[in-house]
Amino acid sequence: MRSESGVMVRASNKEQGEMYEKWKKKRKREINSEDDGHDIDYRKRPNFRVNAHVKDELRSPGQIKKIVKQRDNLKLKNMEKGKRTKIENSIRKRKNQQQSASSRSSFRQGRDKRK
């Protein structure tokens, strides 16, 4: 899971509210506090810009898997032709072996049922 700052955070049992409380204690600041205004913070805030065009950084595990798959696919497509053909051939061999092994096992099962 990624935090708002883009840092990878372990998916833990903590709720987001607990994570916020921990952050608030560390940074000594609040976001959109709904107080009466009695405890107003008059400290200077750091001068920084906010990028409004940033994509949402919190991604689901499915989205992360999809992005990794796309990245791997692009790596393969942009690879040198010789290396790419070797990898593609090995992938094809593995698929063929798996298919032949599964077809052999299903053939054997069908044969055993006939007896």
Backbone as ProteinMPNN parsed JSONL, in Angstrom:
{"seq_chain_A": "MRSESGVMVRASNKEQGEMYEKWKKKRKREINSEDDGHDIDYRKRPNFRVNAHVKDELRSPGQIKKIVKQRDNLKLKNMEKGKRTKIENSIRKRKNQQQSASSRSSFRQGRDKRK", "coords_chain_A": {"N_chain_A": [[0.852, -1.16, 0.0], [0.536, 2.263, -0.72], [1.427, 5.346, 0.784], [0.216, 8.752, 1.195], [2.423, 10.278, 0.634], [3.789, 8.747, -1.128], [5.334, 6.724, -0.26], [6.089, 3.32, 0.295], [4.029, 1.4, 2.348], [3.58, -1.036, 4.822], [0.844, -3.222, 4.62], [-1.19, -3.147, 7.217], [-2.901, -4.115, 10.254], [-3.847, -1.834, 11.281], [-6.179, 0.777, 11.372], [-7.064, 3.473, 9.145], [-7.5, 5.756, 10.618], [-5.975, 5.367, 12.899], [-3.441, 5.421, 11.799], [-3.406, 8.065, 10.955], [-3.543, 9.398, 13.406], [-1.053, 8.714, 14.48], [0.6, 9.955, 12.606], [-0.156, 12.586, 13.045], [0.796, 13.041, 15.634], [3.532, 12.829, 15.176], [4.069, 14.925, 13.353], [2.933, 17.082, 14.543], [0.611, 18.522, 13.787], [-2.625, 19.268, 12.384], [-5.238, 18.259, 10.134], [-7.873, 19.902, 8.688], [-9.255, 20.435, 11.182], [-12.031, 20.219, 13.36], [-12.548, 21.885, 15.494], [-13.631, 24.355, 17.959], [-12.021, 26.451, 17.591], [-10.451, 27.176, 19.641], [-7.951, 26.103, 20.201], [-5.944, 27.185, 18.302], [-3.438, 26.927, 15.877], [-0.683, 28.865, 15.607], [1.733, 28.732, 14.448], [4.23, 29.124, 11.883], [3.62, 27.874, 8.653], [5.153, 25.524, 6.466], [6.382, 26.684, 3.332], [5.141, 25.498, 0.516], [4.291, 24.075, -2.648], [1.303, 22.629, -3.982], [0.704, 19.903, -5.959], [-1.789, 19.66, -8.15], [-2.331, 17.884, -10.123], [-1.632, 15.314, -9.551], [-1.848, 11.794, -9.584], [-4.064, 9.541, -7.888], [-2.508, 7.978, -5.243], [-2.976, 5.762, -3.692], [-3.357, 2.453, -4.16], [-5.101, -0.479, -5.123], [-4.44, -3.991, -4.472], [-4.991, -5.43, -6.824], [-4.764, -3.465, -8.818], [-2.052, -2.871, -8.574], [-0.884, -5.312, -9.343], [-1.704, -5.366, -12.011], [-0.352, -3.131, -13.08], [2.311, -3.92, -12.71], [2.368, -6.15, -14.383], [1.911, -4.941, -16.88], [4.232, -3.367, -17.016], [6.223, -5.328, -17.081], [5.564, -6.512, -19.502], [6.112, -4.423, -21.274], [8.87, -4.236, -20.871], [9.699, -6.611, -22.03], [8.877, -6.2, -24.679], [10.504, -4.053, -25.442], [12.998, -5.098, -25.424], [16.152, -6.34, -26.743], [16.111, -7.999, -29.921], [17.191, -10.628, -30.16], [17.502, -11.528, -27.477], [14.862, -11.329, -26.665], [13.544, -13.224, -28.309], [14.641, -15.607, -27.361], [13.622, -15.678, -24.723], [10.85, -15.653, -25.265], [10.618, -18.091, -26.613], [11.309, -19.896, -24.564], [9.17, -19.445, -22.838], [7.048, -20.336, -24.422], [7.728, -23.067, -24.619], [7.427, -23.88, -21.933], [4.66, -23.469, -21.597], [3.652, -25.305, -23.482], [4.585, -27.718, -22.389], [3.171, -27.766, -19.974], [0.55, -27.875, -20.936], [0.591, -30.298, -22.329], [1.153, -32.053, -20.24], [-1.129, -31.748, -18.649], [-3.069, -32.633, -20.424], [-2.296, -35.273, -20.776], [-2.71, -36.28, -18.195], [-5.471, -35.972, -17.942], [-6.276, -37.69, -19.956], [-5.391, -40.127, -18.963], [-7.006, -40.326, -16.687], [-9.522, -40.557, -17.844], [-9.22, -42.981, -19.123], [-8.891, -44.71, -16.974], [-11.408, -44.617, -15.863], [-12.961, -46.017, -17.646], [-12.389, -48.681, -17.233]], "CA_chain_A": [[0.0, 0.0, 0.0], [1.315, 3.494, -0.756], [0.871, 6.445, 1.566], [0.029, 9.953, 0.395], [3.727, 10.789, 0.23], [4.342, 7.87, -2.139], [6.182, 5.746, 0.395], [5.437, 2.025, 0.468], [3.688, 1.123, 3.734], [3.055, -2.388, 4.982], [-0.589, -3.303, 4.899], [-1.257, -3.634, 8.584], [-4.244, -4.196, 10.812], [-4.229, -0.516, 11.767], [-7.122, 1.507, 10.552], [-6.488, 4.725, 8.677], [-7.568, 6.731, 11.694], [-4.812, 5.157, 13.769], [-2.27, 5.902, 11.068], [-3.486, 9.515, 10.985], [-3.18, 9.836, 14.759], [0.404, 8.566, 14.591], [1.183, 11.008, 11.779], [-0.441, 13.863, 13.69], [1.722, 13.179, 16.757], [4.879, 13.049, 14.645], [4.183, 16.205, 12.659], [2.36, 18.113, 15.409], [-0.312, 19.37, 13.042], [-3.887, 18.617, 12.077], [-5.844, 18.599, 8.859], [-9.307, 20.186, 8.795], [-9.766, 20.188, 12.528], [-13.381, 20.734, 13.51], [-12.659, 22.461, 16.834], [-14.261, 25.671, 18.048], [-11.011, 27.448, 17.291], [-9.762, 27.529, 20.873], [-6.553, 25.693, 20.11], [-5.491, 27.533, 16.955], [-1.992, 26.802, 15.722], [-0.204, 30.092, 14.984], [3.076, 28.538, 13.907], [4.347, 29.296, 10.44], [3.542, 26.645, 7.871], [6.171, 25.52, 5.423], [5.924, 27.213, 2.054], [5.298, 24.502, -0.537], [3.205, 24.039, -3.62], [0.575, 21.373, -4.066], [0.483, 19.509, -7.339], [-3.181, 19.237, -8.287], [-2.433, 16.909, -11.202], [-1.084, 14.04, -9.099], [-2.821, 10.707, -9.568], [-4.296, 8.952, -6.582], [-1.392, 7.072, -4.999], [-3.415, 4.565, -2.999], [-3.776, 1.496, -5.17], [-5.508, -1.788, -4.635], [-3.515, -5.035, -4.922], [-5.281, -5.763, -8.221], [-4.185, -2.422, -9.657], [-0.596, -3.016, -8.539], [-0.554, -6.46, -10.186], [-1.917, -4.978, -13.402], [0.73, -2.225, -13.459], [3.54, -4.721, -12.801], [2.239, -6.98, -15.58], [2.113, -4.056, -18.024], [5.633, -2.963, -17.022], [6.988, -6.483, -17.541], [5.268, -6.689, -20.914], [6.866, -3.398, -21.993], [10.285, -4.604, -20.823], [9.887, -7.665, -23.019], [8.727, -5.628, -26.016], [11.598, -3.137, -25.737], [14.247, -5.831, -25.309], [16.79, -6.674, -28.017], [15.352, -9.066, -30.567], [17.771, -11.94, -29.842], [17.142, -11.89, -26.099], [13.411, -11.476, -26.596], [13.133, -14.492, -28.924], [15.006, -16.687, -26.429], [12.661, -15.676, -23.616], [9.547, -16.064, -25.79], [10.684, -19.533, -26.889], [11.261, -20.635, -23.294], [7.797, -19.316, -22.334], [6.223, -21.242, -25.23], [8.044, -24.446, -24.223], [6.789, -24.142, -20.638], [3.216, -23.586, -21.814], [3.394, -26.566, -24.175], [4.805, -28.812, -21.433], [2.049, -27.761, -19.032], [-0.644, -28.338, -21.641], [0.712, -31.723, -22.629], [1.054, -32.771, -18.967], [-2.53, -31.747, -18.217], [-3.858, -33.469, -21.336], [-1.95, -36.661, -20.466], [-3.358, -36.677, -16.937], [-6.913, -36.102, -18.185], [-6.433, -38.889, -20.773], [-5.235, -41.26, -18.054], [-8.184, -40.39, -15.826], [-10.61, -41.078, -18.66], [-8.933, -44.389, -19.381], [-9.131, -45.442, -15.725], [-12.847, -44.683, -15.611], [-13.544, -47.005, -18.544], [-12.149, -50.046, -16.7]], "C_chain_A": [[0.904, 1.231, 0.0], [0.619, 4.563, 0.09], [0.724, 7.66, 0.657], [1.346, 10.528, -0.087], [4.384, 9.906, -0.812], [5.236, 6.788, -1.572], [5.403, 4.448, 0.56], [5.244, 1.767, 1.962], [3.146, -0.296, 3.796], [1.558, -2.322, 5.238], [-0.724, -3.929, 6.29], [-2.715, -3.684, 9.036], [-4.724, -2.843, 11.328], [-5.239, 0.109, 10.815], [-6.48, 2.818, 10.144], [-6.504, 5.787, 9.762], [-6.385, 6.608, 12.635], [-3.548, 5.659, 13.096], [-2.229, 7.424, 11.091], [-3.079, 10.046, 12.345], [-1.668, 9.771, 14.954], [1.106, 9.673, 13.804], [1.027, 12.361, 12.461], [0.514, 14.094, 14.861], [3.13, 13.482, 16.272], [5.042, 14.467, 14.12], [3.67, 17.382, 13.485], [1.501, 19.1, 14.622], [-1.557, 18.58, 12.701], [-4.368, 19.055, 10.699], [-7.339, 18.764, 9.092], [-9.855, 19.87, 10.183], [-11.114, 20.881, 12.675], [-13.6, 21.312, 14.911], [-13.381, 23.807, 16.766], [-13.283, 26.781, 17.683], [-10.25, 27.867, 18.528], [-8.28, 27.212, 20.777], [-6.036, 25.943, 18.695], [-3.966, 27.492, 16.925], [-1.492, 28.022, 14.951], [1.211, 29.951, 14.438], [3.079, 28.738, 12.396], [4.3, 27.937, 9.761], [4.645, 26.667, 6.825], [5.572, 25.985, 4.094], [6.188, 26.161, 0.981], [4.076, 24.525, -1.444], [2.553, 22.669, -3.6], [0.313, 21.082, -5.538], [-0.927, 18.943, -7.469], [-3.353, 18.134, -9.321], [-1.858, 15.544, -10.825], [-2.181, 12.989, -9.087], [-2.972, 10.197, -8.14], [-3.241, 7.878, -6.34], [-1.788, 5.813, -4.252], [-3.999, 3.608, -4.028], [-4.163, 0.183, -4.517], [-4.492, -2.827, -5.115], [-3.746, -5.44, -6.375], [-4.68, -4.745, -9.18], [-2.672, -2.548, -9.712], [-0.161, -4.173, -9.417], [-0.671, -6.11, -11.66], [-0.777, -4.089, -13.894], [2.033, -2.995, -13.631], [3.519, -5.574, -14.066], [2.482, -6.142, -16.837], [3.577, -3.653, -18.146], [6.513, -4.102, -17.537], [6.792, -6.709, -19.039], [6.044, -5.669, -21.755], [8.358, -3.708, -21.993], [10.591, -5.637, -21.893], [9.819, -7.096, -24.433], [9.907, -4.747, -26.404], [12.973, -3.795, -25.654], [14.848, -6.057, -26.701], [16.133, -7.922, -28.582], [15.879, -10.45, -30.208], [17.381, -12.421, -28.453], [15.649, -12.171, -25.987], [12.961, -12.816, -27.181], [13.486, -15.67, -28.025], [13.982, -16.802, -25.307], [11.293, -16.151, -24.096], [9.521, -17.56, -26.079], [10.607, -20.346, -25.607], [9.855, -20.579, -22.688], [6.881, -20.272, -23.09], [6.465, -22.697, -24.839], [7.357, -24.803, -22.911], [5.279, -24.328, -20.789], [2.874, -24.914, -22.469], [3.56, -27.756, -23.241], [3.641, -28.899, -20.448], [0.778, -28.284, -19.695], [-0.572, -29.83, -21.915], [0.597, -32.555, -21.34], [-0.398, -32.833, -18.497], [-3.385, -32.615, -19.139], [-3.556, -34.95, -21.091], [-2.67, -37.134, -19.21], [-4.861, -36.834, -17.144], [-7.193, -37.338, -19.033], [-6.351, -40.137, -19.898], [-6.467, -41.427, -17.168], [-9.373, -40.971, -16.597], [-10.448, -42.562, -18.93], [-9.224, -45.226, -18.153], [-10.626, -45.58, -15.462], [-13.522, -45.757, -16.473], [-13.422, -48.421, -18.004], [-13.151, -50.477, -15.742]], "O_chain_A": [[1.94, 1.23, 0.664], [-0.608, 4.667, 0.106], [1.07, 7.599, -0.522], [1.384, 11.201, -1.117], [5.437, 10.265, -1.34], [5.834, 6.018, -2.323], [4.224, 4.456, 0.913], [6.183, 1.9, 2.747], [2.359, -0.713, 2.946], [1.076, -1.468, 5.983], [-0.404, -5.1, 6.492], [-3.63, -3.339, 8.288], [-5.868, -2.711, 11.761], [-5.137, -0.033, 9.596], [-5.475, 3.232, 10.721], [-5.61, 6.631, 9.816], [-5.853, 7.609, 13.114], [-2.685, 6.252, 13.743], [-1.158, 8.016, 11.23], [-2.351, 11.034, 12.434], [-1.076, 10.681, 15.534], [2.084, 10.255, 14.273], [1.946, 13.18, 12.461], [0.99, 15.211, 15.062], [3.842, 14.287, 16.873], [6.037, 15.132, 14.408], [3.94, 18.54, 13.164], [1.629, 20.317, 14.755], [-1.541, 17.349, 12.728], [-3.951, 20.089, 10.176], [-7.993, 17.87, 9.631], [-10.818, 19.115, 10.321], [-11.314, 21.989, 12.176], [-14.704, 21.239, 15.451], [-13.695, 24.321, 15.693], [-13.688, 27.927, 17.488], [-9.475, 28.823, 18.478], [-7.448, 27.994, 21.236], [-5.726, 24.995, 17.974], [-3.301, 27.968, 17.845], [-1.831, 28.2, 13.781], [1.818, 30.934, 14.015], [2.065, 28.547, 11.725], [4.88, 26.968, 10.251], [5.025, 27.738, 6.352], [4.412, 25.711, 3.784], [7.334, 25.956, 0.581], [2.985, 24.939, -1.05], [3.183, 21.673, -3.242], [-0.231, 21.915, -6.263], [-1.218, 17.865, -6.95], [-4.413, 17.513, -9.389], [-1.625, 14.71, -11.699], [-3.3, 13.246, -8.641], [-2.099, 10.407, -7.297], [-3.097, 6.962, -7.15], [-0.997, 4.872, -4.186], [-4.999, 3.908, -4.681], [-3.613, -0.206, -3.487], [-3.756, -2.57, -6.068], [-2.792, -5.76, -7.083], [-4.151, -5.111, -10.229], [-2.07, -2.357, -10.769], [0.815, -4.054, -10.158], [0.168, -6.511, -12.466], [-0.289, -4.274, -15.009], [2.777, -2.757, -14.582], [4.538, -5.705, -14.745], [3.177, -6.582, -17.754], [4.113, -3.601, -19.253], [7.431, -3.879, -18.326], [7.733, -7.055, -19.753], [6.57, -6.004, -22.817], [9.041, -3.476, -22.99], [11.61, -5.555, -22.578], [10.617, -7.472, -25.291], [10.277, -4.697, -27.577], [13.994, -3.124, -25.799], [14.147, -5.977, -27.71], [15.662, -8.786, -27.843], [15.086, -11.362, -29.973], [16.98, -13.571, -28.27], [15.223, -13.111, -25.316], [12.09, -13.475, -26.612], [12.721, -16.629, -27.933], [13.53, -17.9, -24.981], [10.644, -16.954, -23.427], [8.519, -18.226, -25.82], [9.923, -21.368, -25.558], [9.398, -21.554, -22.093], [6.039, -20.939, -22.489], [5.518, -23.477, -24.739], [6.777, -25.88, -22.778], [4.691, -25.228, -20.189], [1.919, -25.579, -22.067], [2.771, -28.7, -23.289], [3.181, -29.995, -20.127], [0.022, -29.044, -19.091], [-1.562, -30.544, -21.753], [0.011, -33.637, -21.351], [-0.844, -33.867, -17.999], [-4.326, -33.263, -18.68], [-4.452, -35.789, -21.186], [-3.18, -38.254, -19.163], [-5.465, -37.744, -16.575], [-8.231, -37.977, -18.861], [-7.127, -41.078, -20.06], [-6.916, -42.548, -16.93], [-10.136, -41.776, -16.063], [-11.427, -43.308, -18.962], [-9.748, -46.334, -18.268], [-11.056, -46.579, -14.887], [-14.533, -46.334, -16.073], [-14.267, -49.269, -18.29], [-13.07, -51.59, -15.222]]}, "name": "protein", "num_of_chains": 1, "seq": "MRSESGVMVRASNKEQGEMYEKWKKKRKREINSEDDGHDIDYRKRPNFRVNAHVKDELRSPGQIKKIVKQRDNLKLKNMEKGKRTKIENSIRKRKNQQQSASSRSSFRQGRDKRK"}
